[in-house]
Amino acid sequence: MLVAGVLVGFCAETLFRGILLRGMRADGRTEAIVAIGTSLVFGLFHLTNIITGSPVPAVLNQVLLATMTGAILYVIIPLLGLVVLVTVGIRDRHTPSPA
């Protein structure tokens, strides 16, 4: 379970902080636009939970919280790195999906 939790954080960070963030920076966007853009995309990515039958209000709440979490992680990860990834992975593994 711990490994699966860490992999969730690792995959999300690879997608959002690795690929998307670097792509936006390479296009010459300001750091503020990169922070807002990656946080919004991270939050909107959670809309996929509607497909699994989660109630829309719960999913919208999750999108809002994930967007805010993305913004916080944008600031914290460069400072704390792997410690944050492991913590987020463990939290994701033990947080129930909205139902």
N, C-alpha and C positions, 0 to 999 in steps of 0.2 A: 504494500500500500504506500509506503513512504517513497519508494522508487517511482511509482506511478504519479504520486503527487509532485515530486520534483520534476518529472518529465513534462507535466502540464505547464508548470512555470517556465521551464526551459523552452518548450515549443512556442509558447505565447511570446516570450521575450525574443526568440529568434525571429518570429514573424513581425512583431510590432516594433521592437527596438533594433533589430538587425536589419531586416529587409526594408521595411517601410521607412523607418527613421533615416537610414543611410540614403535611400532613394530621394527622400524629400530634401535632405541636406545637399545632395549632389546636384539637385535642380536649382540651388542657390536661394532657397527660401530662408527667411530669418528664423532664428532659434525659437522665437515666440510662435510663429506659424507652424513650425515643426512640432512643438510641444502640443499645441492645440489640435493640430491635424491628427497626430498619432493617438492622442487621448480620445478624440471623437471616434475615430475608426475602431479603436479598441472597445469603446462602449457600444457602438452600433453592431459590432461583431456578435454581441450577446443577443441580438434580435433573433438569431437562429433558434433560440429556445422556444419561440412561438411554434415552430414546426413540431416540437415534441409534445405539444398540447398544453404547455404552461399558460396560465391565465395572462391575458394581455397586460393588466395593471401590474402584475408581479414582474413581468418581463421588462416593462418600461422602467420600473423601479430599479431593476438590475442593470439596465442600460445606463441610467443616471449614476448609480453607484460605481459601475465599472469605468465610466468616463472620468469621474472624480479620482478613482483609484489610479487610473492611467496617468493622470496629471501628477499625482503625488509620487508615483513610481518613477516618472520622468525625472524628477528632482533627486529622489533618494538613491536610485540604482547606481548612478555614477559614483556616489559617495560610499555605498556599502556593498555593492555588487552581489556576490554569490550568497551572502547571508540573506538578502532580501528575496532572491529567487527561491531559495529553499523554503523560507517562511511562507511565501505566497503559494508555492506548490502544496505545502502541507495544509494551509488554510483552504485552498480550492478543493482538496481531496476530502475535507471534512465538513464542507459547507453544503447543505442540502440544496438541490435545485428547486427553483420556485415551482410550486405545484398547486 
